[in-house]
Amino acid sequence: MESSSENLVKPLLNNPSSIKTKSQAKQLHAQIVKTRGSRSVSLATIILGIYSDLNLLKESLQVFNNFRYVPTKAWKSVVRCYSCNGYFRDSLACFVEMRSWGKLPGSDIFPSVVRACAHLKELRVGESVHGCVIRFGMESDLYTGNALMNMYAKLQVSLHDCHVFDEIPLSDRFDSHRSSLGQDSEIGIDDIGKVPVLYQGTRNELIRSEKSHFESVSGRRVKNATGLDSVSKIFQMMPDRDVVSWNTVIGGNVQSGLYEEALERLREMSNAYLKPDCFTLSSVLPVFARHVDVLKGKEIHGYAIRHGFDKDEFIGSSLIDMYATCIRVEDSYRVFNLLSEKDDISWNSIIAGCVQNGTFDEGLELFRQMLAANVKPVEVSFSAILPACAHLTTLHLGKQLHAYIIRVGFDQNIHIASSLVDMYAKCGKIMTARWIFDRMEIHDSVSWTAIIMGYALNGHSREATILFKNMQCDKIKPNAVAYLAILTACSHAGLVDEGWNYFTSMSRHGVSPDLEHYASIADLLGRAGRLMEAYKFITDMPIKPTGSIWATLLSACRVHKNVELAEKVAKEMTIADPGNMGPYLLLSNVYSAAGRWKDASKLRTNMKKKGMRKPPACSWIEVRNQVHAFVSGDTSHPYYDQIHEALRDLYERLKQEGYVPETSEALHDVDEEQKSDMLFTHSERLAIAFGIISTPAGTTIRITKNVRVCVDCHTAIKFISKIMGREIIVRDNNRFHLFKHGNCSCGDYW
């Protein structure tokens, strides 16, 4: 019987890789103990190697703890097993202890040790291990080289000292822990996390002894070199390279923003007769997204289809991102629909793509579909969808998402908290936005910018300037978006001198003004009535003015009734953006406001001949979780009769309070009574009337409008807020207006 067992055991010992399961390994172990006893070091080493290759950490440690004298192969097996099971501290500690016993490492252990350094962000220890690799002549090993490149790519640029061994408690020898575990002791997860420990001196000794080899050999260590420099040096020195090698260096270039270098490496990879795999393609697709090069992206897409990679989830998500960044969201949607398996990454990619391209309703619908598909939202899901709630001012949905975020414990995630600040601010709930901001443990440039812009849009410009100063005191350097927020605050409050000072200080702080910053200054000057200064500022810009910048000045010309300059600006605007109907529409309104009806009519006739149609002014209100839309003069709403009656009643009460219609805002050549009737049915008034008859007394009414609120409606809404005793929040295409007790938060400056 023993001879039969021996015949079964011997071939398995000669070919340990044939053992594929835990049960097979344990059966073999039992047979060896039964037939040969448990004292053979060589057999125990083979069994330990089998357990280690199967990632069976508990069983590996039980065998390891029975050694009186630990052979080199046993040390290596435990180091690898720790690393493969994610116990990276223990893997490194075991490696250091192994070296302290004078055991020589080899190419079969270095990849695991380097991987542990990468995961723990232990750059100094990683460099020391690299020195050990050089010392023992293992730098030409393919797998070790790949692991080293991966480590330097992950730990490149601005790594602070975050040494995990600083947190490991002092202890005596590693064997003190081994002796505390008996042969038959059970090792739980808590035990695994504790073994082994080593004292700080051993780590420092390793760093001193091995790092010197790393720094001295052939000048391979360059002072102040980045991680990417090390990646490139290792790559160049490797005698053999596989797809993983190329993927690592390409990915490192992409992460560092070296897009041209990444594409050059891709071409070199093809010349080396190596085919890119799904990881290669998912690395380079962001390059084409960054450069908005959809044609090159489509070439990669075609390659993926030909080689069967297009159904891969990583490739699918990268393609979705690439097309969305290139403003081809319909192509993103096609890629998404063709994915056979949709994980949270692909769902979040398509949702973010829709939101980034302004298709907010589609983004919300996809979010609902994701929930219906039982895909659990993760942190990035909320960062992607909350901006849709902000832009659509769907406060009820934003609150529901906020409640879910709190339940799952994501509320302290800095990206989600910043999105919540932005969402509440853009829904007119600036105090809620501030409460969330104040509760954040850490503030970054995004969160500061969100709250500053929130105050700016809600008409609290002085608070915005105070927050901007507080951000600087918090050692957060303002970026381009932060400067745009503070310039917006100055523009909305008429703070011309302050705004100009902020603008001129940008270059001193290393921020180059772009078109949006120039547009903000033009808007600032235009709102303040300094039209000629604004015109000179735009014409003297170092950047070619766009139609949108001229449009800000043309709108100011209308407000300040400067017809002559308006004609001049409209001409500049048509040159900058020939297909835009904006100059015709705005100049027509300027003519109408000035009583030049023939000129206005002529412009509108030209617009019709060119096939241009004015988009209707539209206002939205959300009542009982349903959005209702109104256009000027709308009679299609099911409650139109009640709305009309409420408006008539309001009109009489407004007149009693002293309201006089500003008929110059009715841009049609009709009599005064007809002009009053036209103003009476502007879209925001219809929405407000519906809100009054559909909600309890005292409820805040929130309106969103797609164009600027006219002067007459602004005046009327102030009266309505006083008469009805309600807060009315109107968000037009430029800012928020909070009407309360007959006043507006904008101070009549908009």
PyMOL commands that set and color helices and strands:
alter all, ss='L'
color gray80, all
select helices_A, chain A and resi 2-14+16-18+22-36+41-53+57-64+72-84+88-100+110-120+123-135+142-154+164-167+174-180+189-194+200-219+227-237+243-255+259-271+278-290+294-306+313-325+329-338+344-356+360-372+379-392+395-407+414-426+430-439+445-457+461-473+480-493+496-505+507-509+515-527+531-539+547-559+563-576+582-593+597-609+640-657+663-665+672-680+683-694+711-724
alter helices_A, ss='H'
color red, helices_A
select strands_A, chain A and resi 618-623+626-631+701-705+728-731+736-740+743-744
alter strands_A, ss='S'
color yellow, strands_A
deselect
rebuild
show_as cartoon
